[in-house]
């Protein structure tokens, strides 16, 4: 699997991270297909530098990781086009829950192992920014990299961590709440797309 730093666009002024909760593997697959079809059918906005779609390993949702030139450019596009795009997806997969969009900047990456490919990406949200960085400096078994994204107001952090597999991540975090695991499903960067089939759920 691709490392997150391979997906980072150097000109990105903002990173938009959002989760869609779809509920079942069947609905997740249908939603992912609908999103990819929308990407293929529409002309890519010049300000959208890269868009990556992740699928939850338990089959219950999607994660969008989008890089734009600026928040202002994204907001201008959203006002003009987002409603139409979302409504077409919702027609095919009604009832998707969207907790909200997080506008972030990649603050710091700590890479421990760039040779092994990650089996899963784990997503957590925290207000303990300094503690998160300290923990990232001493890797648990199976942790390949940690990428800290700060929200626009600097009050929270979204952590994207790379792990060898779900078992290593589960062993390290024990019963930590609010952590979700994803695999990369589809990428669109500079007008070029790449995709892979949704993987079956990994052992939980």
C-alpha positions in Angstrom: 0.0 0.0 0.0 1.1 3.6 -0.7 2.6 5.7 2.1 0.7 8.9 3.0 3.7 11.1 2.2 3.5 9.7 -1.4 0.0 11.2 -1.6 1.0 14.7 -0.3 0.9 17.5 -2.8 3.7 20.0 -2.2 1.5 23.0 -3.2 -1.5 22.1 -0.9 -2.6 25.0 1.2 -5.2 23.0 3.1 -6.1 19.4 3.7 -9.7 18.5 4.0 -10.5 15.4 6.0 -14.0 14.0 6.4 -15.7 10.7 7.2 -18.8 9.3 5.7 -20.6 6.6 7.7 -22.4 4.2 5.5 -23.1 1.3 7.8 -22.5 -1.8 5.8 -19.9 -3.2 3.4 -22.5 -3.2 0.6 -23.4 0.4 1.1 -19.8 1.4 1.5 -19.0 -0.3 -1.8 -21.9 1.4 -3.5 -20.9 4.8 -2.1 -17.3 4.4 -3.1 -18.3 3.5 -6.6 -20.6 6.5 -6.8 -17.9 8.9 -5.6 -15.4 7.6 -8.1 -18.0 7.9 -10.9 -18.5 11.5 -9.9 -14.8 12.2 -10.1 -14.6 10.6 -13.5 -17.6 12.5 -14.9 -16.8 16.0 -13.7 -14.0 18.3 -14.8 -11.5 18.5 -11.9 -11.3 22.0 -10.4 -7.8 23.4 -10.9 -7.6 24.3 -7.2 -8.2 20.7 -6.2 -4.6 19.3 -6.2 -5.3 15.7 -5.0 -8.2 13.7 -3.8 -7.9 10.3 -2.0 -10.6 8.0 -1.0 -10.2 5.5 1.9 -12.4 2.6 2.9 -12.9 1.5 6.5 -11.6 -2.0 7.2 -14.8 -3.0 8.9 -16.8 -1.9 5.9 -18.8 0.8 7.7 -17.6 4.0 6.0 -15.4 6.1 3.8 -12.7 8.7 4.5 -12.0 11.6 2.2 -8.5 13.2 2.2 -8.5 16.1 -0.2 -5.8 18.7 -0.9 -6.7 22.1 -2.2 -4.7 25.3 -2.9 -6.7 27.1 -0.2 -9.8 27.0 1.9 -11.2 29.9 -0.1 -10.8 28.1 -3.3 -12.5 25.0 -1.9 -15.4 27.1 -0.5 -16.0 28.7 -3.8 -16.2 25.3 -5.5 -18.4 23.9 -2.7 -20.9 26.8 -3.0 -21.3 26.2 -6.8 -21.1 22.4 -7.1 -21.0 20.4 -3.9 -24.8 20.1 -3.4 -25.3 18.6 -6.9 -22.4 16.1 -6.4 -23.6 15.0 -3.0 -27.2 14.7 -4.1 -26.3 12.3 -6.9 -24.4 10.1 -4.5 -27.2 10.2 -1.9 -29.7 9.2 -4.6 -27.8 5.9 -5.0 -26.9 5.5 -1.3 -29.4 7.3 0.8 -28.9 8.0 4.5 -25.1 8.5 4.6 -24.0 10.2 7.8 -21.5 13.0 7.5 -20.2 14.2 10.9 -18.5 17.2 9.4 -15.5 18.5 7.4 -12.2 19.2 9.1 -10.0 21.9 7.5 -6.4 21.1 8.5 -2.8 21.6 7.7 -0.1 18.9 7.8 1.9 20.0 10.8 4.5 17.3 11.1 5.3 13.7 10.0 7.4 11.2 11.9 8.5 8.3 9.8 10.0 5.2 11.5 10.0 2.8 8.6 9.8 3.9 5.0 10.6 0.5 3.5 7.6 -1.6 4.6 4.2 -0.7 3.1 1.4 0.1 5.5 -1.4 -2.5 5.8 -3.8 0.1 7.4 -4.1 3.8 8.1 -5.6 4.7 11.5 -7.4 7.9 12.1 -7.8 9.6 15.5 -8.7 13.1 16.7 -7.1 14.6 19.8 -6.5 17.9 21.6 -3.3 16.5 23.2 -1.0 17.7 20.3 2.3 17.7 22.2 1.6 14.3 23.8 0.8 12.9 20.4 4.1 14.1 19.0 6.0 12.7 22.0 4.3 9.3 21.6 5.0 9.3 17.9 8.7 9.6 18.6 8.7 6.3 20.4 7.0 3.9 18.1 5.0 0.9 19.1 5.5 -2.4 17.4 4.1 -2.1 13.9 3.9 1.7 13.7 5.5 2.9 10.5 4.7 6.6 10.5 2.6 9.3 12.2 1.2 12.4 10.4 -0.2 15.2 12.6 -2.7 17.5 11.0 -3.8 20.6 12.9 -7.2 22.1 12.5 -7.4 25.7 11.2 -7.9 27.1 14.7 -5.0 25.0 16.1 -7.2 23.6 18.8 -7.4 20.0 17.7 -5.3 17.5 15.8 -6.2 14.7 13.4 -3.6 12.0 13.4 -3.1 9.7 10.5 -0.9 6.8 11.4 0.5 4.0 9.2 0.6 0.4 10.6 1.9 -2.8 9.3 -1.5 -4.4 9.8 -4.7 -4.1 11.9 -3.5 -6.6 14.5 -0.5 -4.5 15.3 -2.6 -1.4 15.6 -5.2 -3.1 17.8 -2.5 -4.5 20.1 -1.0 -1.0 20.5 -4.1 1.0 21.2 -6.0 -1.6 23.3 -9.5 -0.2 23.9 -8.9 3.4 22.8 -12.3 4.9 21.6 -12.9 6.7 18.4 -10.2 5.1 16.3 -11.0 3.9 12.8 -8.9 1.9 10.4 -8.9 2.4 6.6 -7.2 1.2 3.4 -6.6 3.4 0.3 -9.2 2.7 -2.4 -8.8 5.4 -5.0 -6.6 8.4 -5.8 -6.9 11.3 -8.1 -3.8 13.6 -8.4 -3.1 16.1 -11.2 -5.9 14.6 -13.3 -4.5 11.1 -13.1 -6.5 8.5 -11.3 -5.6 5.1 -9.8 -7.7 2.7 -7.9 -7.8 -0.8 -6.3 -10.7 -3.0 -5.3 -12.2 -2.5 -1.8 -10.4 -5.0 0.4 -12.4 -7.4 2.6 -12.7 -6.4 6.2 -9.6 -7.1 8.2 -9.9 -9.0 11.5 -11.1 -6.7 14.3 
